[in-house]
Amino acid sequence: MEQGENLLQAAIAAGVRIYASCGGAGTCGTCKVVVEKGEVETTRTDKVSDEEFARGVRQACQSRVLSDLTVYIPVESRLEKAVLSREQKQVSEILATGWRFTPPLSKYYVELPPPSMADNASDLSRLLRGLKQSYHLSNLSIDFEVVRKLARALRDGKWKVTVTALVTAVKPRAGDRRRPRMINVEPGDTRDKYYSLAFDIGTTTICGQLLDLNRGRVLAESMAYNGQAVYGEDVITRIAYCQRPGGLKKLQQAAVSTINDVIEEMLTQARVDREHIGHMIVAGNTTMTQILLGLDPKYIRLTPYTPVANFFPPVGASSLGIKVGAHVYLFTFPAVASYVGGDIVSGIVGSGVHQRKTLTFFMDIGTNGEIVVGNSDWMATASCSAGPAFEGGGIKHGIVATEGAIEDCRIDPSSLEPDIGTIGGTRPKGICGSGLISIVAGLLEAGIIGQNGKFNPNLPTKRVREGSDGAEYVLAWASETQTGKDIVITEVDIDNLMRAKAAMYAGCQTLSVGVGIGCCDFEQVIIAGAFGSHIDIEKSITIGLLPDLPLERFVFIGNGSLLGARLTSFSTDLLDDARLVAQMMTNFELSENVDFMNNYVAALFLPHTHAGEFPNVSKRLARRKKALSGKGQ
Amino acid sequence: MEQGENLLQAAIAAGVRIYASCGGAGTCGTCKVVVEKGEVETTRTDKVSDEEFARGVRQACQSRVLSDLTVYIPVESRLEKAVLSREQKQVSEILATGWRFTPPLSKYYVELPPPSMADNASDLSRLLRGLKQSYHLSNLSIDFEVVRKLARALRDGKWKVTVTALVTAVKPRAGDRRRPRMINVEPGDTRDKYYSLAFDIGTTTICGQLLDLNRGRVLAESMAYNGQAVYGEDVITRIAYCQRPGGLKKLQQAAVSTINDVIEEMLTQARVDREHIGHMIVAGNTTMTQILLGLDPKYIRLTPYTPVANFFPPVGASSLGIKVGAHVYLFTFPAVASYVGGDIVSGIVGSGVHQRKTLTFFMDIGTNGEIVVGNSDWMATASCSAGPAFEGGGIKHGIVATEGAIEDCRIDPSSLEPDIGTIGGTRPKGICGSGLISIVAGLLEAGIIGQNGKFNPNLPTKRVREGSDGAEYVLAWASETQTGKDIVITEVDIDNLMRAKAAMYAGCQTLSVGVGIGCCDFEQVIIAGAFGSHIDIEKSITIGLLPDLPLERFVFIGNGSLLGARLTSFSTDLLDDARLVAQMMTNFELSENVDFMNNYVAALFLPHTHAGEFPNVSKRLARRKKALSGKGQ
């Protein structure tokens, strides 16, 4: 480290991954480190207590290096790559139906007659003639890179070569023909080496799959934390970071570097050569997509929230720094608006919402929180600004869904003792989004908190106590945790979750009313999100996040964005659908909508101020209350 | 210079331009320099006489630097930029007719409503909507570069921008629509700044024109020696040079550097900003085109002479190192075969051969020497390998058509004294191609040489003498020249010219017979070549280079390649024609054709072994002979 350098920046530069939810503004307190040896100069904020400060705890982002240092990074400040190997079961892998297996990428093998004085057509003419004769292909456009390697490939392959052609995402208008693009030529017959990449570029994680286009299956998958996380937890912080000199470039490189790590791992897993990857489809929210493409997301954050484009032309993946052959194009999913991105379009296409008459409510639960209402005839969408609670942000002991995160919690109504489950079954380290929902539902059902989210007074348990941030419930004692500290949930945390779920539910209500239906009219509810595979539906209904409908109407699809990216890699039909879906969606801006604000305020209750919105939950809670009070007295 | 370095390479690296016709193999003797101070180590060849060697004359390519040097470069070894400002009159600027003024590049100005919460479409959607409303443009494809600069351009221009769209050269098939490509967006109204570049990339010179697409006129033109000349004079030497490590790259950069010089000068002349250039069309022979695009021309030189492609996809000009905006595409003219290139196709399109029923003979006289026979219904073409004599190569005092080159010569039949004319009217420095034709015709008509090209014995003039290379005629005495040496034409030179003209004429005969017509059937003869504007038709017929037809059937078009490049910049119709013309031409390979060899041998006479081929010349020569012999005796 250089003297005078910012400690967070120095750590990032050295490849150490520290959380910094607020992007280094000093307001979140997640980048705390312990300076064990050496000197730093720190601007102290209220995020560091006296006790902590005395122990050497500093906010990395607020510290400048004054000498050589030994720094300890507490477990809860570390970004770890642990959750990755957990199996993500997708209940219904293929919700989209009726699509033909027609990958946008095709391989054609041709055997050509060698040139002679009687037939000395150019290499390219010879190849085109062969393709026409063998496959009736005649309207190819040709990438210059193909011309560059053609003479060598033909002679190395002894006039037997394999051509890769790509169909662009834009379906031509009636009467026009599709014009495939010749993007590669390889010596010999390489038809059996025919792979593509599907990616979900999330704000928090980047998930990839390596696909075998011959067999239509997933050969490998991997996932890593988006390297941008060290520059800020949510899109708004990252957009702000892009406004610094060189900020956009840094964020772009961070994403690209993560993508490269994921590719590397998948290639190793599947023993596939990098050069045989022929295509790449990426789905991400509008901000992630723009940053990946090197497009300043500045105006996404400013009223009236305009993205640069809803669809982006394909771009050479290697020109962005992605380590694949120069012939590989990166396709991005089209977006609807600044806060309804390609990830949502991908989820809709992947889950086939646009194919059915079924009135569907689609929700992607996350920091942003996008919802879609509609069916094959129409679709309306909105973004709800739920805040980071579902991903562990803004929660005292919140962490992303990684090993050691409490993801499940039952509370005994008699003893008021918790029974917690963690990801990986290890000792607890913090609380992730699904854990938070589970805990709050449990506290509510056990009568520890009221429907207003406040702790009930005078409960017969020492787990409820007054902490530094007000009332709190101890989920795990210091001796039971990885961190060596009590893990608690505070009234402030509960309030944050209530705001998040209120935003989602209010969005759902506002959008439904806007299109003239009620929440109970939904015939199907599709839940997406990296988070989606762990969420407990019943408890989510209990706290008022999901509408009070019969459980059988709910479907989990896990990472919908990745699902759609995979399926469109297999089917040009679905790739065409993606563009149509993006165009057919009507976006409702909720941020300045009065109804949304009213609905939001009404939803700041467990499950809701209007009991009629959650009839079953209200009945159940009333029964419990009666039982508890009967027993207690 | 570094010790041990090759002297020619060191000079090139230092920016000194020395001829090296053979590309540094030591066989041509054109790179002679005089070492005045310092030491070199030289491999001596028979190109340096004892007298020269004693004076310090060395072949630069055969010398290694041993110490610091002072080197004098004789005037005849220098590549100079002198001939350039000479006016090139083109008898008929526009031979192609009936084309509409429809440049492939278009500019569209739109005024857009700024975004609001009620209308927060993406920047790109807003732009496309505007283009649709104002111009009914709806099927644009969009370059990624446009997306990259869009947000800034819209806001800098206060929602008033100018879009540049390009139509690709490929005319879609019936039923398909053309799909223009949006390549640029600029703030404000820039419709009045609307320029393109037309280039002829010749083996010897590179000629450019800066075009104003609003007014359909040439704003500036310039020309420079192709920087590749220092690596070899003809395409074969350069292809050989490409096989050295880094050779292709060096040649490519040399051409690009020359192009950049020409662009620079034209921009200065016309006071045009580089950023307002929107397009670039280049015509060149197949080897020049491939080298410019960075494509190894290796197989052009090897049987069966296959180019990489007959047409090349457009490529980003700046990606090749050409100093224009990143949005500028470089279009190259399609070629017919390895030795019938885009320059010929350009000449045919520019001169409108493909538009008329007139049976036309088109010849591009140069080192390669391409010929085309045909009309709007059919076309046949061949390349004749004339050799470098027409460009001054292989001629003892031959130089390219630069200042001081003898370009014209009359010989008094009585005194046998010459009356020479030089380019620029300066003291003579050497002989260029048109001079050579003029001199040989003069020597023949004055009876100094016979129809076999040999000097007649015992002539009453001291100008005919025995030189180091055999018999020679002194055109200028040492005291009258720039070089301080006698300028002579030798029997070997005459022989070389005869071989060159025999190849052209034999090509013409062979091709004509091949398609079932005679040389006298041509209704029009179009002569192209940088050389074409100086050639004396009558004398060319006299020596048997051009067919013996009435003079009014001949038309000069000067640089046909540049003419076609310019016209296609003005008209998409003609751009479409270029592709059709390249496809309709049937190429005859003459290099292994027995008839061609027979015709060639028969043409090694002045004007021809068969007097019947040149009835008018034969009659005139017979009359002269009689007159001379009458006078002489």
Interface residues (C-beta under 8 A of the other chain):
Chain A: P115 S116 M117 D119 N120 A121 S122 D123 L124 S125 R126 N139 S141 I142 D143 F144 V147 R148 L150 A151 V170 R173 G175 D176 R177 L293 G294 L295 D296 K298 Y299 T303 P304 Y305 T306 P307 V308 A309 N310 F311 F312 P313 P314 V315 A335 A337 S338 E589 E592
Chain B: P115 S116 M117 D119 N120 A121 S122 D123 L124 S125 R126 N139 S141 I142 D143 F144 V147 R148 L150 A151 V170 R173 G175 D176 R177 L293 G294 L295 D296 K298 Y299 T303 P304 Y305 T306 P307 V308 A309 N310 F311 F312 P313 P314 V315 A335 A337 S338 E589 E592
